[in-house]
Amino acid sequence: MFKVNTNFLKLNESYLFSEIARKIEAFKASHPDADIIRMGIGDVTRPLAPAVVNALQKAVAEQADVATFKGYGPEQGYAFLREAVAENDYKKRGIDISPDEIFISDGAKSDTANITDILGNDNVVALTDPVYPVYLDSNIMAGRAGEKTASGAYSRIVYLPCTEANNFVPQLPQGKVDIIYLCYPNNPTGTTLDRQQLKVWVDYARCNGALIMFDSAYEAFITGDDVPHSIYEIKGAEEVAIEFRSYSKTAGFTGLRCGYTVVPKKLKAVDDNGNDVNLNRLWNRRQCTKFNGASYIAQRAAEAIYSPEGRKQINETIDYYLRNAKLLRDRLQNVGLKVWGGENAPYVWVKAPEGLSSWQFFDLLLNDYQIATTPGVGFGPAGEGYIRLTAFGSYENTLRAVERIKKLKP
């Protein structure tokens, strides 16, 4: 009889957001008239920018004409988008990233999981805790996580707690690790690292031969001057870091699907015999085998983001979500709750009232106030006692939500 990959059996019973959806559906079934405001799953609600829609329509028309029809595209992405990314996201910030170090994909979620294909299973993985579940789950699937312990942690994962006690700034691991996942601005806590704090991690990686997986999916929400938009703003990071970007939250591409990953040519790993291996070439080889490229239509849409009108329209949407985040942060603090994030990020991290667990606080807000959130413990052991709220709803719904929450007695 054929066998399964038993690493999948080590995963939690369901993906966090599937469990949330199940609970909400159960509540709706028993309360069919409930007016639920969804502030849990981080899906966007604002429509695509007009410049993006125009680009989509033009690309669709090209697909209807034999002279401009596009079939299979390059697995690495079309040159027009890779060049636009290099120029606008990097060179304009004084960062030397070339188009052939940029790989267009269908989103950061896919790439942060798929990148593990090119890395050895004996690497020791360090994760900030709480953390975006895909980082952990993809390493469980690959066989790097070890066994699940009684506490819910995995035996081979090095957890880097981010808590109120350390102001949500992860401390360097006490022992040597090989792969480090960092996401800033952070999902789920909405917190950030300044340049000096991020430099500490780059220096560690350079001294210890470690690889940093840097997820900067929310960099467009940064408003602070000392918060880096890219890890490559830190000297030497191109030797130790892979960066992931997404258009999902910045431009509403959650359904359209497009993003990219940067793998610098200076980034080297070693094989079993200690020989240097170029990760840029290895990732290119993996993509050519397992990925057929993001669609031409989606890439033309992404290119439009970098046009003057596209940039203006995208920034208006980002400002809209940041206004929601500020409203959440300010009103929740006024109620007496402890709150983080909401300034350089579209997420607000809220401490549960005394004595409530994450799921108990989730249930309270759903049952008594008809507000759907995300329990912090779903992001890791250190997330226990918190919930995450997103700013991706409408302003009107955000306002309605905080009006309901102000009745809460912490």
N, C-alpha and C positions, 0 to 999 in steps of 0.2 A: 504494500500500500504506500502511496506517495505521502510525504510528510510536509508539514507547514514549517515556516520560519518561526520557531518557538519564541523568539524575541518578542513577536507581536503579542504573545500571551502574557507578557509581563506588563503590558500597558494597562492603565486604568480602564474600567469597564466601558466608559464612554468618554468621548472628547468633551471637554468642559462646556463648550457652547452648545453641544447637543443636549447635555443634561439640563442646562438652563432652559432651552427651548421646550424640553419635555415638561419641566415644572410649570412653565407659563401656559402651555397647552392644557395641562391638567387643571390649572386655576381657571382658565377660560371656560372649560367644560362645565365646571361647577358654579361659575359666575358668568353666565353668558352676556350679561349687560355691563360687565366691568369695562371701564375706560382705562386700559393699561397704557402707560407712557413708557416706551422702551428706551432705556438708557444703559443697556448692558453690552450687547454685541456692538462692536465698533464699526457698523456699516454707515455710510454717508447717506445724506438725504437731499443735498443740493444737486441740481441737474448739471450736466456737462456744460462747460463754458461754450458760448457761441462760436468762438474760434475753433474749438475742438470739434464741434458738430459740423461746421463748414468743412473742416479737413476730412472728417469721416464721409460726408456726402460726396466730396470730390474724389476720394479714394474708391468709394463704391462705384461711382461713374466710370472711373478708370478700369475697374474690373469688368465692366460691361462692354468694353471696347477692345477688339483684338489687338489693336496697336499699342495699348497701354496695360493690357492684362498682366497680372503677376501670379505666377504659380509658386513653387517652392522658393522661399527666400533663403538668404544665408542664415545658418544656425546661430551665428554670433550677433545677428541684427543687421539691418540695412545701414550703409555708411552714412546716409543723411541723418539718422537719429543718433548714431554713435558720435558723429562729429558735433552735433548740436549739444549733446550731453557734455562732451569734453570741453567745449568752449564755454558754455553757460554755467554748468555746475562746478567746474573745476578751474579752468584757466582764468575766469573772471575773479576768482578768489585767490589767485596766485599759486594754484596747485598744478603741478605738471603731471597730468594724467592724459595719455594718448588714446585715440579712438580704439586701437587694437588691444587696450587693456579693459575695455568696456564690453560687457556681454548683455544684450537685450534679452529679456525673458518675459514670462507671463505673470510675474509678480515676485515679491520678496519672500512670501511664504514658501513658494516652491523652491527657490534657490537656497534659502537657509537650511532646508531639509536635504535637498539634492547634493549640496556641496560635500556632504559627508561621504559620498561615494568615492571621492578621491583621497580620503584620509584613512590611515590604518586604524584597525579596531583596538590596538593596544594603547592608543593615546588616552591620556587622562584628561577628562573634560571638567571644566569649572563653569558653573552657571550662577549668575546673580539670582537671589531668591528674595522676593517673588520674581517670576520670569514668564515670558511668552511661552505657552505650552509646547509649541512646535519644536523649539530648541531641544527640550528634554525628550519629547516623544520620538523625534527622528533619531536620536542617539540610542534610545531604547531599542528601536527597530533594527539599528545597525549592530547591536550587541555590545555597546560600550558602557552601558549603565550599571551592569551587575544585577543583583537581586533587590527586590523591594523589601525594605525593612519594616518593622512594626510601626515605626513613626511615619511611614509613607514615603520616606526618602529612599534613594537607590544607593547601593553600597559602593559603587565605583565612581559616583558623581561627587565632585567637590562643590559644596554649596557655599555661596558667598552672601550671607544674610544682609539685606538692606532693610533696616528697621528705623523706628523713631529714635532709638538709642544712638545710631551712627548717622542720623539725619539722611538716611537712605543713600549713603555713599559707601559702596562696597570696599572692604579691606582686602589687601593683597593676600593670596593664599599662603598659609604657613609652609606648605611643602611645594615641590615643583609640580606644575601642571603643564599640559601640552596645548590645549585648546581652550580659549576663553571667549564666552559669549557676552557681549556688551550691547545694550540697546539704549541709545540716548538721542533725543529726549526719550524717557523711558516709558515703555508699555509693560506693566500697568500703572506705575506710580505717578507718572507725569513729571518726575524729577529730572534734573540734568546734572552733568559734570561740567565744570569750567575747564579752561585749557590746562591749568596746572594739575588738576585732578586726573584728567585724561592722560597727560604726559607721564604720570606715575605708572600707568598701565602699559604704555608704549615702551617705557624704559625697562619695565619688568620683562616684557616679551622679548626685547632685544638681548637682555642679559641671560635669559633662560631658554632661548630657542623656542618660544611659544608662539602660537598663532592666535590673533584676535579676530573673531567674527564680529564685525561692527555693523549693527543694524541701525541705519539712520533714516528709517522710513518716515520719521516725523520732523525732519530737519527744517522743513518750510514753516513750521510753527514757532521757530525760535525767534524771540524778540530781544533777548539779552545780548549785550555786546561781547561778553566774555565766554559765551557758550559756543563751542565749535560746531559748525554745520557738517564738517567732514573730519574723520580721524586723520586724514592726510594733511590737515592743518598743523599737525604735530610732527616735528622733525623726526625722520627715521621711520615713520609709520608705514611707508610704502614697502619696507623690508619685512614687516611682521603682520600686516592686516589685510583682510578682505572686507570690502564695504558693500552693503546691500541697500538699494534704494527702491522705492515704490511710488507709482503715481496714484495708488488707490485712494489715499486719504487727502493728498494734496490737490488732486485734480478730479476726484470722483470716479476713478477707474475701477472700482471694486467689481463691477460687472463686465467692464470692457477688457480688463486684464492686461497690464503692461508694467514692467519695471526693469531694473538692470542690476548687475553685479560688477564690481571692479576688482580685478585680480592683477595687481601690478607685476611687471616683468621682473622686478627686483626681488620678488617674494620666492624664497626657496625652501623646500623641505628636503628630507633625506630618505633614501630607500633602506631596505634591510641591511645593506652593506655599507651604509654611511655615505653613499654617493649623493651629490646634490641633484635635486629634481626641480624643474621649473614648473610652478603650479599654474601659471598662465597657460602653458602648453597642455598640461594635464586636464585642466578644466575645459579647454577648447576641444580636446579629444573626447571627453565625456559628453559634451553638448552635441558634438557631431554624431555621436552614436545614439543618444537617448532623447534628443530634443530636436524638433523640426522647426523651431523658430517661432517667435510671436508673429501674429498675422500682420500682413502688410497694412491692412486698414487700421489696426490698433497702433502701429508704429507711426503712421502718418498723423494720427490723432495726437500721439505723444509729442511729435515734432512741433505741432501747433502751439503747445504750451510755452515754447521758447520764443514765439513771436511777440512783438511789443503788445499787441492787443490781447494775446493769450495770457501773457504774464500778468497784465493788469486785471483781467477777469479772474484768473486763479487767485491772485492776492485778495481780491474782494471776497471770494469764498472762504479763504483761510481766515480773514478778519471776522467774517460772520461766525465761524466756529469758535474763534478765540473769544468773541463777545459772549457766546454761550458759556464757555469755560470760566470766564471771569464772573459771570452771574452765578454759576454754581458755587464757585469757590467762596465768593463774598457772602452769599445768603446762607450757605451751610455753616460758615464760621459765625455768622450772626446768631444762628440757632444754638451755638455752643459746641458744635462738633469740631474735632480736629481734622484738618484738611491739608493735603499736599497736592502739588501739581496745579494745572489750570492756568499757568502763566506762560510757559514756553512749550506747551503741549496741549493736546485736545482731551486729556484724561485728568480726572480728579480722583484722588485716593483718599478715602474717608475712613476714619477709625470708628469702629462700632461702639455704641454706648456700653458702659461698664457692664460686664457679665454676659454679653452676647457674643456668640461665635459669628463667623462670616455667614454661614448658611442661615443662622437664626436672624441675623440682621437682614439678609436677603428676603427671608420669608416675611418678616415684619413689614418691610417696605412694599412687598408685593401684596400681601393680604390686607393690610390696613390702609395703604396709600395708593395702591395700584401702580406702583413704579417698579419696573424691572431693572435690575442692576446685575453686576457680576461679583460673586463672592471672592474675596481675596485669596482664600485658601486654595482655590482652583489654580492659582498661579505658583503655588509652592508652600511649604510649611511656614515660612516667615510671613506669608500673606494672611495667616489666620488672624481673625479679629478686625479685618478691613473689608471694604467693598470698593469696587471701581465703578465710577460713572463716566459716561462719554458725553462729549459736547457736540456730537454729530447729528443730533435731532434738530428740529426747527426751533427758532427762538421762542415761538409761541408755546410749544410744548415744554421747553426748558423753563419758561416762566411759570407755566402751570405746575410743573413738578416742584419747583422751589416753594411755590405757594402751599402745596400740600405738605412738604417736608417741614415747613416752619411750625406746624402743629406738633412736631415730634418733640418729646421731652427727653433729652440725652441723660 
